[in-house]
Amino acid sequence: MPSDLVEPPRSPAGHRPHRVVVLALDGLLPFELGIPHRVFGRPRDEHGRPLYEVVTCSVRPPGPVETDADFTVHVPHGPEALATADTVVVPACYELGPVFERGELTDELADALGRIPPAARIASICTGVYVLAASGRLDGRRATTHWADAERLQRLFPQIDVDPDVLFVDDGDILTSAGVAAGIDLCLHMVRRDHGATVANDVARRTVVPPHRDGGQAQYIRLPVPDPQQASTSGARAWALGRLHEPIQLRDMAERESMSVRTFTRRFREETGVSPGQWLTRQRVERARYLLETTELTVDQVARDSGFGTAQSMRAHLQAALGVTPTAYRRTFRAASEREEGAVVTV
């Protein structure tokens, strides 16, 4: 494959896929390198054309890049590929040298990052965040990384607001994720942001992962093993999911598991990383997104069916969660949903 990339070609109809350039650095984790290719390589438009084009490059001319496994990968493009990117993804790697030790970029890495267009979106997976931090792109911003590296990242870059509890942070043109599988969450989120929940959910189904995971990193940090005799809150969650359109009280969920409200709340947070109220709101937001994309229900009907009760309440929650109103969300993503499904579903 040639290394002299040009801008992604347009079809006769003017279609141009969004180019995602993955920067492969020595010491990379093969699993994380493959995440962008798996997630962004799936979405198609109504004509079967890819919505994204994924390209892998190195900071050096085309050639082998070391991994943390017992094999190398041949990367077909050099740093010039970064100049053609709409989105750049920096996966984790274990050989960052001065980047990890002193927060300083090497000359070749600085040269590569300098080729990224100003308008490009940039994302990191796990410790790939050190590259963005050392470049100054995260100064004054909120970011995350693997929970085991969060304290060190904050110490090395005090100008960054490091959040160790979340799976990813979306700060507009810069996105960062926690470790390993959180890279899948991040890439699905970008697909969801670009093309709506329906397209992202289809990718998640084909990848055999949940479209949205509950909670944050706290649930994955090693804690004392719970007593196997203790009850779970999973039954209450399943019960609530079938009744999102109804008023659901915390005491009702606790009673489903024969627990006191206090015990249930503590156990719920231990299992999901969030409170019952936060979890319910998130599920209702996802339900509202689905209905706005795939049905002809009015905004008032969507608000009732998703459990918000009133359009005003739903508008406030969507604005807080997504930064848009229900009407704006529907206008943006209805067309994409119709292309995926073939027609709008009438409920």
C-alpha positions in Angstrom: 0.0 0.0 0.0 1.5 3.4 -0.9 2.5 5.8 1.9 1.7 9.0 0.0 -1.9 9.4 1.1 -4.1 12.1 -0.4 -7.5 13.4 0.7 -10.2 10.6 0.8 -11.7 10.4 -2.7 -15.3 11.4 -3.2 -17.7 9.2 -5.1 -19.6 10.6 -8.1 -22.4 11.5 -5.8 -20.1 13.5 -3.6 -19.7 11.0 -0.8 -16.5 11.2 1.2 -15.9 8.9 4.2 -14.7 10.5 7.4 -11.0 9.6 7.7 -9.8 8.2 11.0 -6.0 8.1 11.3 -4.6 5.8 14.0 -1.1 6.7 15.3 0.8 3.5 16.0 3.7 4.0 18.4 6.4 1.5 19.6 5.2 -0.6 22.5 1.6 -0.4 21.4 -1.1 -2.8 22.7 -2.4 -4.8 19.7 -5.9 -5.0 21.2 -6.2 -1.2 21.5 -4.7 -0.7 18.0 -7.5 -2.8 16.6 -10.4 -1.0 18.4 -10.8 2.0 15.9 -10.6 -0.4 12.9 -13.3 -2.6 14.4 -15.7 0.1 15.5 -15.2 2.7 12.7 -14.9 0.0 10.0 -18.5 -1.1 10.4 -20.9 1.8 9.8 -22.4 2.2 6.3 -24.8 4.6 4.6 -28.0 3.7 2.8 -26.0 2.8 -0.3 -23.7 0.5 1.6 -20.8 2.9 1.4 -18.5 3.2 4.4 -19.1 6.2 6.6 -15.5 6.1 7.8 -12.1 5.2 6.4 -9.5 4.0 8.9 -5.8 4.5 8.2 -2.8 3.5 10.4 0.4 5.5 10.4 3.7 5.7 12.3 5.9 8.6 13.3 8.5 7.1 10.9 8.4 6.0 7.3 6.3 2.9 6.6 7.7 -0.2 8.3 7.6 -2.4 11.4 6.3 -1.0 14.8 7.1 -2.9 18.0 4.2 -4.1 20.2 4.0 -5.3 23.8 3.5 -8.8 22.4 5.9 -11.2 20.7 5.3 -9.8 17.2 5.6 -6.5 15.3 3.0 -4.9 13.0 3.8 -3.5 9.6 2.4 0.0 9.4 1.9 1.2 5.8 1.9 4.9 6.3 4.3 7.5 7.7 3.4 10.7 9.7 2.2 12.5 6.5 -1.1 10.6 6.9 -1.9 12.7 9.9 -2.3 15.7 7.7 -5.3 14.1 6.0 -7.1 13.2 9.2 -10.6 14.2 10.2 -10.1 12.3 13.5 -6.8 11.1 15.0 -6.8 8.2 17.5 -3.7 7.6 19.8 -3.9 4.1 21.4 -1.9 3.2 24.5 1.8 2.2 24.2 4.4 1.2 26.8 7.5 2.8 25.2 6.8 6.5 25.5 10.2 7.3 27.0 10.5 11.0 27.8 6.8 11.5 27.2 5.9 9.2 30.1 9.0 10.1 32.3 9.2 13.9 31.9 6.1 14.9 30.0 8.2 15.9 27.0 7.6 15.0 23.3 10.4 13.5 21.2 11.3 15.5 18.1 9.8 12.9 15.7 6.6 12.8 17.8 6.3 16.6 17.9 6.8 16.7 14.2 4.1 14.1 13.6 1.6 15.8 15.8 2.3 19.1 14.2 0.9 17.7 10.9 -2.6 17.3 12.4 -5.1 19.8 10.9 -6.4 22.3 13.3 -10.0 21.2 12.7 -9.3 17.5 13.3 -10.8 15.7 16.3 -8.2 14.0 18.5 -8.8 11.0 20.8 -6.6 8.9 23.0 -7.1 5.5 24.5 -5.7 4.7 27.9 -2.1 5.9 28.3 -2.2 7.5 24.8 -3.4 10.5 26.8 0.3 11.2 27.8 1.0 12.1 24.2 -1.9 14.6 24.1 -0.9 16.0 27.5 2.8 16.4 26.6 1.7 18.3 23.4 -0.1 20.8 25.5 -3.5 20.0 24.0 -5.0 19.1 27.3 -3.9 22.1 29.3 -6.9 23.5 31.3 -9.1 20.6 30.1 -10.7 17.6 31.8 -9.3 14.2 30.8 -9.0 10.6 31.9 -6.8 7.5 31.5 -6.6 4.0 33.0 -7.4 4.3 36.8 -3.9 2.8 37.6 -2.2 5.8 35.8 -4.6 8.6 36.8 -2.6 9.7 39.9 0.7 9.8 38.0 -0.9 11.7 35.0 -2.2 14.3 37.4 1.2 14.6 39.2 3.1 15.0 35.9 0.6 17.4 34.3 -1.0 19.4 37.2 -2.5 21.8 34.6 -5.0 19.0 33.5 -8.1 18.1 35.4 -7.8 14.4 35.6 -11.0 12.5 36.3 -10.1 8.9 37.4 -13.7 7.7 37.7 -15.1 7.9 34.2 -14.8 5.6 31.2 -14.2 8.5 28.8 -14.3 12.3 28.6 -15.7 14.2 25.7 -14.4 17.7 25.6 -15.5 18.5 22.1 -12.5 18.3 19.8 -10.4 16.4 22.3 -11.6 13.0 23.8 -9.8 10.7 26.2 -10.7 7.3 27.5 -9.8 5.0 30.4 -7.9 1.8 29.7 -8.3 -1.1 27.3 -12.0 -1.9 26.7 -13.0 1.7 27.5 -11.5 2.5 24.1 -14.5 0.7 22.6 -16.9 2.9 24.7 -15.1 6.0 23.4 -15.2 4.9 19.7 -18.8 4.0 20.0 -19.5 7.3 21.5 -17.9 9.1 18.6 -20.0 7.1 16.2 -23.1 8.0 18.2 -22.1 11.7 18.2 -21.5 11.6 14.4 -24.5 9.5 13.3 -26.8 8.9 16.2 -27.7 6.1 18.6 -29.2 3.8 16.0 -26.0 3.6 13.9 -23.9 3.2 17.1 -26.2 0.6 18.5 -25.9 -1.4 15.3 -22.1 -1.3 15.5 -22.3 -2.4 19.1 -24.5 -5.4 18.3 -22.2 -6.5 15.5 -19.2 -6.1 17.9 -21.1 -8.1 20.6 -20.7 -5.3 23.2 -23.2 -3.2 25.1 -23.9 0.1 23.3 -23.4 2.0 26.6 -21.9 0.7 29.8 -23.2 1.8 33.2 -20.9 3.5 35.7 -17.3 4.4 35.6 -13.9 3.0 36.4 -14.5 2.7 40.1 -16.4 -0.5 39.6 -13.2 -2.1 38.1 -10.8 -1.2 40.8 -9.8 -4.2 43.0 -12.0 -4.3 46.1 -12.6 -6.9 48.8 -14.5 -9.9 47.2 -18.2 -9.5 48.2 -19.9 -12.1 50.2 -21.5 -14.6 47.7 -24.6 -14.7 49.9 -25.3 -11.0 49.3 -28.1 -10.2 47.0 -27.6 -8.3 43.7 -29.6 -5.4 42.3 -29.7 -6.8 38.8 -33.3 -7.9 39.2 -34.4 -4.4 40.1 -32.6 -3.0 37.1 -34.3 -5.4 34.8 -37.6 -4.6 36.4 -37.1 -0.9 36.0 -36.0 -1.1 32.3 -39.4 -2.6 31.5 -41.2 0.3 33.2 -39.3 3.4 32.2 -42.5 5.0 31.1 -43.9 4.7 34.7 -42.9 6.6 37.8 -40.3 4.6 39.6 -39.4 5.2 43.2 -36.2 4.2 44.9 -38.2 2.3 47.5 -39.9 0.3 44.8 -36.6 -0.9 43.4 -35.3 -1.7 46.9 -38.4 -3.7 47.7 -37.9 -5.8 44.5 -34.6 -7.1 46.1 -36.0 -7.2 49.7 -33.5 -4.6 50.8 -33.7 -1.4 52.8 -33.3 1.8 50.7 -30.0 2.5 52.3 -28.6 -1.0 51.7 -30.0 -1.1 48.1 -28.4 2.3 47.3 -25.0 1.2 48.6 -25.2 -2.1 46.7 -26.4 -0.5 43.5 -23.5 2.0 43.5 -21.0 -0.8 44.2 -22.3 -2.8 41.2 -22.9 0.0 38.7 -20.7 2.9 39.8 -23.6 5.3 39.8 -26.6 6.0 42.0 -30.1 4.5 41.2 -31.3 8.0 40.2 -28.4 8.6 37.9 -28.9 5.2 36.3 -32.6 5.7 35.7 -32.0 9.1 34.1 -29.4 7.6 31.8 -31.7 4.8 30.7 -34.5 7.3 30.1 -32.2 9.5 28.0 -31.2 6.5 25.9 -34.9 5.5 25.5 -35.8 9.1 24.4 -32.9 9.1 21.9 -34.2 5.9 20.4 -37.8 7.1 20.1 -36.7 10.5 18.6 -34.6 8.8 16.0 -36.9 5.9 15.0 -40.6 7.0 15.6 -43.0 9.7 14.6 -44.1 10.3 18.2 -44.4 13.9 19.2 -41.9 15.3 21.7 -44.6 15.2 24.4 -45.3 11.6 23.6 -41.6 10.7 23.7 -41.3 12.5 27.0 -44.1 10.4 28.5 -43.0 7.1 27.0 -39.4 7.5 28.2 -40.5 8.4 31.7 -39.7 12.1 31.9 -43.4 13.0 32.1 -43.2 16.4 30.4 -41.4 17.8 27.4 -39.9 20.5 29.6 -38.3 17.9 31.9 -37.0 15.8 28.9 -35.6 18.9 27.3 -33.7 19.8 30.4 -32.3 16.2 30.8 -31.3 15.9 27.1 -29.7 19.4 27.2 -27.7 18.3 30.2 -26.7 14.9 28.8 -26.2 15.7 25.1 -26.0 19.5 24.8 -29.0 19.6 22.4 -32.8 19.9 22.6 -35.1 17.0 21.6 -36.1 18.8 18.4 -32.5 19.5 17.4 -31.5 15.9 18.1 -34.3 14.5 16.0 -33.5 16.9 13.1 -29.8 15.9 13.2 -30.2 12.1 13.5 -33.6 11.2 12.0 -32.2 11.0 8.5 -29.4 8.7 9.6 -31.9 6.4 11.3 -34.2 6.3 8.3 -31.2 5.3 6.1 -30.3 2.5 8.5 -33.8 1.1 9.0 -35.3 1.9 5.6 -38.3 3.7 7.1 -39.5 5.4 10.2 -41.4 3.2 12.6 -44.8 4.3 13.6 -45.8 3.5 17.2 
